[in-house]
């Protein structure tokens, strides 16, 4: 069964097209990535901007064309923090349906966390179903923290902090001042009080902040998912990278080859979230994965379509 799963995030839009076997095996056909910043300004206005909507529609048109070209049998799509926080979300959903012919499911924080966990551990849990995992997904609008055993999530929370939201709330200077960083870190720590769980055997980091930092640490000239996936990024190196990145202006960050130019203005906030999480749980580091929500969405969709 060939399925295309689209994850419409606050900052990025991802589409995974894969053949899913009856036993849940995933054979990737295409894996697309684009930054549309749909959630720009949503934290303040609670509305989706016309510019963000147009950028998103352009990406979705392209994805729809790709899905058609590779003969996907089904297309499923979900929206996360920016869409669920916007008071005009139904207008956006109707526009996507009318123009792209795709239904977008708006995930609540709990469902987003559970699907992210499932996607992140989908390969690793098959090797050891008794292992405990923790997953951190730093998005643009929210951060998901999930822990569980094997493929079963046990504790999960969706925090109202993400790299875009944190940047828009706290960083007024370029580069941010020490006071701005301290205020942002205090907010992260405050929200982390909601999450109570034992330290997992393995912490997995997914999404753009984690993969970008791994590419930086590996000093890759071009992104290589095979090298990034499974890379262990230590707590010490996250601190070092944060110190380096937080001193640079956005213009300087855009000239670093491993950082997507449209991620340059939010990478410091994303790294601060990750650093604070690692410090709180003292896990020593994390294993980076380029899997996540879109994989969980894909696997759930395959089950539902087979069940009829």
N, C-alpha and C positions, 0 to 999 in steps of 0.2 A: 504494500500500500504506500503510495507516494503522497506525502503531505507537506505543505508549506505552512510553517508556523511563524507568525509575525508578532514581535514584541515592540509595542509603541511606548517607549519610555519618555521621561521628561527631557532627556538630552539626546539619546540615540534611538534609532529604529533598526531592529535586527530582523532578518528573515532567514530561517533555517529550512531548507528543503531536503527531505531525506526519505529513503525507503525504510519503512518500519516492518520488521518481521513479526510473525505471530507471537514469538517469545519475547518481543520487545527490543530486538537488536536494531541498531540505527546505522544506516549506511548513508553518509552525507553526499548529497548531489550538488547543492550550492549552499553557501553560507555568506549572507550579505550583511554589510554594516554601513550605516550612514548616520550622520549627525544632523538633526533638524531643529533641535532646541525648541520643541513644542511647548515646553513649560516655562519659557522665558517670561518673567514678570507675573506668573500665576500666583506666587507666594504673596505678592502685594495686592494684586487686583482681583484675584480669584476668577479671572477670565482668561481664555485662550486668545492670544494676540492674532490678528489677521495675518501677520508675517509668519508666525510660527505655524499657523494652519496651512498656509500656502506652501511652505517648505515641506511640511509633512505630507500633504497631498501629492506633491511632486515625487517624493520618495515612494509613496504607496503606489502611484501609477507605474513607476519603474518596476517595483516588486511584483505587481500584478502581471506585468508583461513577462517578467522572468519566469514566474510560476506557470504561466500559460505555455511559454516556450519549452519548458522541461516537462510539460504534461503532468502537472500535479493533479491528483484526483480530488483533493480537498485543500482549501485555504482556511486557516483559522487565525484569528488575531485577538490580541488582548491589549488593553491600555492600563497604565499603572498610575502613579502618584499625580501627575499633572492633570490627567483627564478626570480622575475621581475627585480632585479638589476644585475643579472648575465648575462654576454655576451654569455655564453655557455648554456643558458637555453634550447634552442631548442634540443640540444643533450641530455640533461637530460630528457626532456619531451618525446622524442622518445624512450629513454631507458625504461622509466616507461611503456610506451605503449607496447613495444615489450616484456618486461619481466614480467610485472604484468597484462597487458591487461586492463589498466585503463587510461582514458583520463584525463589529469590535465588541468583545466582552470586557467590561470594566471590572477589573479584579479588586476586591477589597484587600486590605493589607495582609490578612491571614492567608487567603488563598494564594496571593503572590508569594508569600514566604514558603508555603508548602510546595508549590510547583517549582520554585527556585531550588529548594533543597533536593527535590526529586531529580531535577536535571543535573545538578552539580555532582551528586553521588552516583549517577546512573552507571558509570563505568566502574568506579571504585568499589561500590557495595557488592557488585557481582563477584569480586575477588574475596571479600570477607564480610559476610552478612551479619557478623556479630560485632563489628567494629563500630565505635562511636565516632560520629562526625559532627563538626560544627561548620556552618556555612555563613559567610558574610557577603552580602550583595550590596555594594554602595552604588545607589542609583543617583539620578539627578535630583529627585524630589524626596526620596525616602531611603532608608537603609534597613534591610532585612537581616535579622539574626535568627538562625535556626539551629537547633541541635537535635540529634536523634541517633538511632542505632540502625545500621544497614540502610534500607530504603524507607524506614519509618521515622518520620519527624515526631519528636516528643514535645519540645518546647520551642515556641516561635514568637517573635514580636516584630512589628513593623514600626520603626522609629521615624518621626516626622523631621528627619534631617537627611539631606543629600548634598551632593557637591554643588549643584546649581542653587538650591535653596539656601545653603549655608553661605555661599559666596554673595548672593544678593542681600542677605540679612546683615552680614558682618564686615565684609571686606570693601572698604571705601577707598583705600589707598592702593597704589601700585608701585612696588609690592606692598602687601598688607603690613601694617605696623605690628609690633609685639603686643600692643594692647588689643588690637582687633583679633589677633590670633588667640590671645588668652580668653577673650569673651566668647569666641566660637568654641574653643576647647571646653569651657565651662558648660556651655549648652549641650555639647555632646555627652559630657560626663553626667549631666543631670538626667538626660534621657536614657542613658545606659543603666540607670538605677532600676529600670523596669525589667531588665533581663537578669534572671537568676538561674544559673545552671552550672553543673560541674564542668570542669575543663575536659573537652573531648580528646580522644586519642589523636585526631587529625582535624585541623582547621583548614577549610577550603575557602579561598577568596575568588569570587567571580566578578565579572563586569569590567568596565573600562579602566577604572582606577587601578585595580589589581593587575590587569594585563599590561597596562602602560608602564607601571613600575617594574614589572618583571622584564619587559623589553629594555627599559633603561638600565637595569642592573646587569642584564646580559649584554648590553651594548650592541644590540642588533641594528644592522644597517637598514633592514626592512623587516616588517612584522612576520614572524614565523610561528604559527600556532603550535606546531609540533615541538618547538623548543620552549615556548611559553607554558603550554599545558603540562602540568606536573612539576614545574619549577618551584623550588622551595625558596621563599623570600623571607629572610630572617627579620626579627624585630629590630635588631641592630641596624640592618641595612635600610629599613623603612625610616628609622630616625635620621640616618645620614642623608637619605634622599630628600626627606622633608626639609632638613636644614639647607640643603643645596637649592631646592626648588623655591622655597619661601623667600629667598633673598633676591630672586630674579624678577624682572618686570615681565608683563605679558608678552611684550615684543621679543624679549630674550627667550622666553619659554617657547614661543612659536618657531624659533630657529633651532630647537632641539629636535632632531630627526625622529626620535621615538615617540614624540608627543604630537598627536593630531592637532593641527592649527586651531580647530574649533573646540578642542579640549583644553587649550592652554590657559584660559582664564578660570577654569574650575579645578585643575589638577591639584593645586595646593590645598583646597578645601577637602577634596577627596582623600588626599594623603593624610591630612590631619585627622579625619574620621578613622581611617585605618590605623594610624599610629595610636590613637586614643583607645581603640578597641583592644589592640594587642597589649598595650600597657595595663589595661584593666584586668584582662584575663591571664596575662603572663604565660602565654603559650609558646613564646620563643620565636614564633613566625608562623607562616601559613604556606600551604601548597596552592599554587595558582591554577585555576581552571578557566578555559574559555567556553565552558558549558554554563548552563544556568537556566533562567526562566524559559527561554524558547525551547529547550530540550524537554523540560517538564510539561510544557503546553503541548508539544508534539506527541509525547508518550500518552498523555491523557486523551488527546484527540483520537489517537489510534485505537485505544480501548473503547471509546464511545462509538466510533464508527463500526467497529467489529461487532459490538453488542447490538447495533441497530438502533 
